């Protein structure tokens, strides 16, 4: 039975949650609806006292939560899932306002996260056993303590609960820090959790740029799980070094797609476009570079342009496929790629070199036809709806080109010859490689990056170990 709805919940007031209790703050800030430019509700800015209190509450709750049986923890997580899902409609409305996503994609994220709950509830904590004539060696995985989850603004629910659920399952307590650009859904999720979970097990503190360092430097936090940019990830790792706390970093990508000459052009072109422009390009594993075999380059580019012409950009309830850029900072960054492309004289296959700013942060998608290898659009991650294409002829050379990046998060290979596509895919320096699909991470698969795209990883069965210490017991047999 799922819990009945709490009648007192308000969807236009927001607070931090510390030790099971709502907490305001002297300082406040407001998010912005990116589809209208209008300010949203006030949220408190957490301070050092809030962090200290939350860590203390988390440590206290950890004593009993970590000793609660896995089956009992699963029961709590299932009740939490049911309770959350009973508010799916309200959460979808909230997500539309804070992210500007088209309603169908906001709803997909809100409801799709149930897959993360379901997957983890069906997992067992790993345990390995080795025995010989002399001894038994048992490797168990024990929880770390209080986890700090620093979450991004592009998928504020999936990338928050994608940390919360495995942390709880493995016996940790967790403090969620939502992005100041999208604080609302994260704060509400943790508010709902208080109806199900003991105080201190799941807490939330929203704030500004000063809050992250308070978490990363706090000696009472055992692990930081961070999703965000490469630049910020390096700062997080440096801060965590002072206490040697565990750290997982899921950082930016510059994903390459390699298109073989045997593909079905009309079927593949829309998929390439969606891989690049899903969520208005605001995806760490969105396709950022597309390498198309020279034999089909012109025809494929034409088909991609024709499909892109059908892609509508607009507000959540306008029937659009793409929404706005989520915040002004990112909007200006994406515009810099348009400006550089125009200034350098590169060719827009489709897209406007100059885009007039309306009420929201909307940008029409663009495809850049064969810019040079050292161009900004090739070497850097725009995190927006602009993507370059280049022709290739030599397999060895295009693999080298695809790998010529400091990032290594995802990659794709498209081709009817699966054996050839997989052969190429095995040589791509990326944590997740997709054959005949654009990048679609799933809770069933481990997710992490190579090179500067991250340290460690999460999700999948092995992802549980990211929230644990290995605990090895050597038991020698009686003589």
C-alpha positions in Angstrom: 0.0 0.0 0.0 1.3 3.4 -0.9 1.1 6.1 1.8 -1.8 8.5 1.5 -1.0 12.0 0.4 -0.1 14.5 3.0 -2.7 17.2 2.8 -0.4 19.9 4.2 2.2 19.9 1.5 2.5 23.2 -0.4 3.8 23.4 -3.9 4.6 27.1 -3.7 6.7 27.2 -0.5 10.1 25.6 -0.3 12.6 24.9 2.5 15.7 22.9 3.4 15.3 19.7 5.4 17.6 19.1 8.3 17.1 16.2 10.8 13.6 15.6 9.5 12.5 19.2 10.0 11.9 22.1 7.6 14.4 24.9 7.9 14.4 28.3 6.4 17.2 30.8 6.3 18.0 34.5 6.6 19.3 34.7 3.0 17.1 33.6 0.1 17.4 33.3 -3.7 15.0 32.6 -6.5 15.2 30.4 -9.6 14.0 31.6 -13.0 11.5 30.1 -15.3 13.7 29.8 -18.4 10.7 29.7 -20.8 9.4 33.1 -19.6 12.3 34.8 -17.8 10.1 35.2 -14.7 11.4 34.7 -11.2 10.1 31.7 -9.3 9.7 31.1 -5.6 12.1 32.0 -2.8 14.3 29.3 -1.4 16.6 29.5 1.6 20.4 29.7 1.2 22.0 27.1 3.4 25.0 28.1 5.6 27.7 26.4 7.6 25.5 25.8 10.6 23.0 24.1 8.4 25.7 21.8 7.0 27.1 21.1 10.5 23.7 20.2 11.8 22.8 18.1 8.8 26.1 16.1 9.1 25.5 15.6 12.8 22.0 14.3 12.1 23.2 12.1 9.2 25.9 10.6 11.4 23.3 9.9 14.2 20.9 8.3 11.7 23.7 6.3 10.1 24.2 4.3 13.3 20.7 2.7 13.1 20.1 2.9 9.3 23.4 1.1 8.4 22.4 -1.7 10.8 18.9 -2.0 9.4 18.6 -5.1 7.3 18.9 -4.7 3.5 15.3 -6.1 3.1 13.9 -3.6 5.6 15.8 -0.8 3.8 14.3 -2.0 0.5 10.8 -1.8 2.1 11.5 1.8 3.0 12.8 2.6 -0.4 9.7 1.0 -2.0 7.4 3.1 0.2 9.4 6.2 -0.7 9.0 5.4 -4.4 5.2 4.9 -4.1 4.8 8.1 -2.1 6.9 10.1 -4.6 5.0 8.6 -7.6 1.6 9.6 -6.0 2.8 13.2 -6.6 4.0 12.7 -10.2 1.6 15.2 -11.7 2.5 18.0 -9.3 6.2 17.2 -9.7 5.8 17.4 -13.5 4.3 20.8 -13.2 7.1 21.9 -11.0 9.8 20.6 -13.3 8.2 22.4 -16.3 8.5 25.6 -14.4 12.1 25.2 -13.2 13.6 23.6 -16.3 11.3 24.8 -19.2 11.3 21.2 -20.5 8.5 20.3 -22.9 5.8 18.6 -20.7 6.2 15.2 -22.3 9.9 15.1 -21.4 9.4 16.5 -17.9 6.8 13.8 -17.3 9.2 11.2 -18.7 11.9 12.2 -16.2 9.5 12.4 -13.3 8.0 9.0 -13.9 11.0 7.4 -15.5 12.9 7.6 -12.3 10.8 4.8 -11.0 13.1 2.6 -13.0 15.9 3.6 -10.7 13.9 2.6 -7.7 12.8 -0.7 -9.2 16.3 -1.7 -10.4 18.0 -1.0 -7.1 15.2 -2.7 -5.0 16.0 -5.9 -7.0 19.8 -5.7 -6.3 21.7 -7.4 -3.5 24.8 -5.9 -1.9 27.7 -7.7 -3.5 29.7 -10.3 -1.5 32.6 -12.4 -2.6 33.8 -15.6 -1.0 37.0 -17.6 -1.6 38.0 -20.7 0.3 41.1 -22.9 0.3 42.4 -25.6 2.7 43.8 -23.0 5.1 41.3 -20.1 5.2 38.1 -18.5 4.0 38.3 -14.9 2.6 35.0 -13.0 2.6 34.8 -9.6 0.9 31.8 -7.6 2.0 30.8 -4.1 1.1 30.0 -1.8 4.0 28.5 1.8 3.9 30.7 4.9 4.0 28.6 7.1 6.3 27.2 10.4 5.3 27.2 11.1 1.6 27.0 14.5 0.0 25.3 14.6 -3.3 26.0 17.7 -5.4 23.5 17.6 -8.3 23.2 19.4 -11.6 20.4 21.4 -13.3 19.9 19.5 -16.5 18.1 16.4 -15.1 17.4 17.5 -11.5 15.3 14.5 -10.6 17.0 11.6 -12.3 20.5 12.7 -11.3 19.4 13.3 -7.7 17.5 10.1 -7.1 20.2 8.3 -9.1 22.4 9.1 -6.1 19.9 8.9 -3.3 18.5 5.4 -4.0 21.8 3.5 -4.2 23.2 5.4 -1.2 20.2 4.4 0.9 20.2 0.8 -0.3 23.8 0.3 0.8 23.1 1.8 4.2 24.4 5.3 3.9 22.6 8.5 4.9 22.7 11.4 2.3 22.6 15.1 2.1 21.3 16.4 -1.2 22.4 19.7 -2.6 20.3 20.6 -5.6 21.5 23.1 -8.2 20.6 26.7 -7.3 19.2 26.9 -10.9 16.8 24.1 -10.2 16.3 23.8 -6.5 12.5 23.1 -6.4 12.0 19.5 -7.4 15.0 18.3 -5.3 13.8 20.1 -2.1 10.2 18.7 -2.6 11.5 15.1 -3.1 13.4 15.3 0.2 10.4 16.9 1.9 8.3 13.9 0.7 10.9 11.5 2.0 10.4 12.7 5.5 7.0 11.0 5.5 8.6 7.6 5.0 12.2 7.6 6.2 13.7 8.2 9.7 15.0 11.7 10.4 18.5 12.4 9.2 18.5 9.6 6.6 17.8 11.9 3.6 18.3 15.6 4.0 18.5 18.6 1.6 20.3 21.9 1.7 20.0 24.3 -1.2 22.2 27.3 -1.6 24.7 29.2 -3.6 28.3 28.7 -4.8 29.6 28.8 -1.2 27.6 25.7 -0.1 29.4 23.1 -2.2 32.8 23.8 -0.6 31.2 23.5 2.9 30.2 19.9 1.9 33.4 18.9 0.2 35.6 20.1 3.0 33.5 18.8 5.9 35.3 16.0 7.8 32.1 14.4 8.8 31.1 13.6 5.2 32.5 10.2 3.9 31.8 10.7 0.2 30.9 13.3 -2.3 29.0 12.3 -5.5 29.2 15.1 -7.9 27.7 15.6 -11.4 28.7 18.7 -13.3 31.4 20.3 -15.3 35.0 19.2 -15.6 36.3 22.5 -14.2 34.1 22.3 -11.1 34.8 18.6 -10.8 38.5 19.3 -10.4 37.8 21.7 -7.6 35.6 19.1 -5.9 38.3 16.5 -6.1 41.0 18.9 -4.7 38.7 19.9 -1.8 38.0 16.3 -1.0 41.7 15.5 -0.8 42.1 17.3 2.5 40.0 14.6 4.3 40.6 11.8 1.8 36.9 11.4 1.5 35.7 9.1 -1.3 34.6 10.9 -4.4 32.7 10.0 -7.6 32.8 12.6 -10.4 30.5 12.4 -13.5 31.7 15.3 -15.6 31.3 16.7 -19.1 31.6 15.0 -22.4 32.5 15.6 -26.0 30.8 12.5 -27.4 31.7 11.4 -30.9 29.3 9.6 -33.3 30.9 7.7 -36.2 28.6 6.9 -39.1 29.5 4.0 -41.4 28.7 4.1 -45.1 26.1 1.3 -45.0 23.5 2.9 -42.7 20.0 3.6 -43.8 20.2 7.4 -44.2 16.6 8.3 -43.8 16.3 6.2 -40.6 19.6 7.3 -39.1 19.4 11.1 -39.8 16.6 11.8 -37.2 18.4 9.6 -34.7 21.6 11.6 -35.1 19.7 14.9 -34.7 18.0 13.7 -31.5 21.2 12.4 -30.1 22.7 15.9 -30.5 19.6 18.0 -29.6 17.7 16.0 -26.9 17.0 18.2 -23.9 18.2 21.1 -26.1 21.7 19.6 -26.1 21.9 20.0 -22.3 23.0 16.4 -21.7 26.5 15.3 -20.6 26.3 12.4 -23.0 24.6 14.2 -25.9 26.3 13.7 -29.2 28.8 16.6 -29.6 30.6 15.6 -32.8 29.3 13.7 -35.8 31.7 11.9 -38.2 29.9 10.8 -41.4 31.6 8.6 -44.1 32.4 10.7 -47.1 30.3 8.4 -49.5 27.1 9.4 -47.7 28.1 12.8 -46.2 26.2 15.1 -48.4 23.0 13.0 -48.4 23.1 12.4 -44.7 23.7 16.1 -43.9 20.8 17.0 -46.1 18.5 14.5 -44.4 19.6 15.8 -41.0 18.9 19.4 -42.0 15.4 18.4 -43.3 14.6 16.7 -40.0 15.9 19.6 -38.0 13.6 21.9 -39.9 10.6 20.0 -38.3 11.9 20.4 -34.8 9.9 22.9 -32.9 11.4 25.0 -30.1 9.1 26.4 -27.4 7.6 26.5 -24.0 6.5 23.4 -22.1 2.9 23.3 -23.2 3.5 24.5 -26.8 3.9 21.1 -28.3 7.6 21.8 -28.9 10.2 19.1 -29.0 12.9 21.3 -27.5 12.6 23.7 -24.6 14.9 26.6 -23.7 18.4 26.7 -22.3 17.9 26.3 -18.6 19.7 29.4 -17.3 21.2 32.7 -18.5 24.8 31.7 -17.8 24.5 28.6 -20.1 22.5 30.6 -22.6 25.4 33.0 -23.0 27.9 30.2 -23.2 26.0 28.5 -26.0 25.6 31.7 -27.9 29.4 32.1 -27.8 29.7 29.0 -30.0 27.3 30.5 -32.5 29.3 33.7 -32.5 32.6 32.0 -32.9 31.3 29.9 -35.7 30.0 33.0 -37.5 33.2 35.0 -36.8 35.4 32.2 -38.2 33.3 31.9 -41.3 32.3 28.3 -40.8 29.2 27.1 -42.7 25.8 26.8 -41.0 24.1 23.9 -42.7 21.0 25.0 -40.7 20.6 27.5 -37.8 20.8 31.2 -37.3 24.3 32.8 -36.7 22.6 35.5 -34.6 19.6 34.7 -32.5 17.3 37.4 -31.1 16.7 37.1 -27.3 13.0 36.9 -26.4 11.5 36.4 -23.0 13.0 33.0 -22.5 16.4 31.4 -23.2 15.4 29.9 -26.5 17.9 28.9 -29.2 17.1 27.4 -32.6 19.2 24.2 -33.2 22.2 24.5 -35.6 24.4 22.1 -37.6 27.9 23.3 -38.6 29.1 21.8 -41.8 32.8 20.6 -41.7 34.5 23.0 -39.4 38.3 22.4 -38.9 39.6 20.0 -36.2 40.9 22.8 -34.0 37.7 24.8 -34.0 35.9 25.7 -30.8 32.8 23.8 -31.8 34.9 20.6 -32.2 37.2 20.9 -29.3 34.9 22.2 -26.6 31.5 21.1 -25.2 28.8 23.6 -25.9 26.1 21.9 -23.8 23.4 23.3 -26.1 21.7 22.7 -29.5 24.6 23.2 -31.9 26.6 20.3 -33.4 29.4 19.9 -36.0 29.6 17.3 -38.7 32.7 16.2 -40.6 33.3 13.7 -43.4 35.8 10.8 -43.0 37.2 8.1 -45.3 39.9 6.2 -43.3 38.8 4.1 -40.3 42.0 4.4 -38.4 42.1 8.2 -38.9 38.5 8.7 -37.7 39.0 6.6 -34.6 42.0 8.8 -33.8 39.9 12.0 -34.5 37.1 10.7 -32.2 39.6 10.0 -29.4 41.3 13.3 -29.8 39.6 14.9 -26.7 40.3 15.3 -23.0 36.8 14.0 -22.5 35.7 10.4 -22.7 32.1 10.0 -21.4 30.1 8.5 -24.3 30.3 7.6 -28.0 28.2 6.1 -30.7 28.9 4.0 -33.8 26.2 3.6 -36.5 26.3 0.8 -39.1 24.5 -2.3 -40.4 27.7 -4.2 -40.1 27.5 -4.8 -36.4 30.8 -6.6 -36.2 32.6 -3.6 -37.7 30.7 -1.2 -35.6 31.6 -3.1 -32.4 35.2 -3.4 -33.5 35.4 0.4 -33.8 33.4 0.9 -30.6 35.9 -1.1 -28.6 38.6 1.3 -29.6 36.7 4.5 -28.6 38.0 6.0 -25.3 34.7 6.4 -23.6 32.9 5.0 -20.6 29.7 4.1 -22.5 29.6 3.2 -26.2 26.3 2.8 -28.0 25.9 0.9 -31.2 23.1 2.0 -33.5 21.6 4.3 -30.9 22.2 7.7 -29.5 23.4 7.9 -26.0 20.8 6.4 -23.6 22.2 5.6 -20.1 20.2 3.2 -18.1 20.1 2.3 -14.4 21.0 -1.3 -15.3 24.4 -0.3 -16.6 27.5 1.2 -14.9 27.9 4.8 -15.9 31.2 6.7 -15.7 33.7 8.5 -17.8 37.3 8.0 -19.1 40.0 10.7 -19.0 38.6 14.0 -17.7 35.0 13.0 -17.9 35.1 11.6 -14.4 36.5 9.4 -11.7 34.7 6.2 -10.7 31.0 5.7 -11.7 27.6 4.8 -10.5 24.5 2.8 -11.4 24.3 -0.9 -12.4 25.2 -3.6 -10.0 28.8 -2.5 -9.7 27.7 1.1 -9.0 26.6 0.0 -5.5 30.3 -0.4 -4.6 30.7 3.4 -5.2 28.9 3.9 -1.9 30.8 1.3 0.0 34.2 0.4 1.5 35.5 -3.1 0.8 35.6 -5.0 4.1 37.7 -8.2 3.8 37.6 -10.9 6.5 40.3 -13.6 6.6 39.1 -16.5 8.7 41.7 -19.2 9.3 40.5 -22.7 10.0 41.2 -24.4 13.2 44.3 -26.6 13.2 
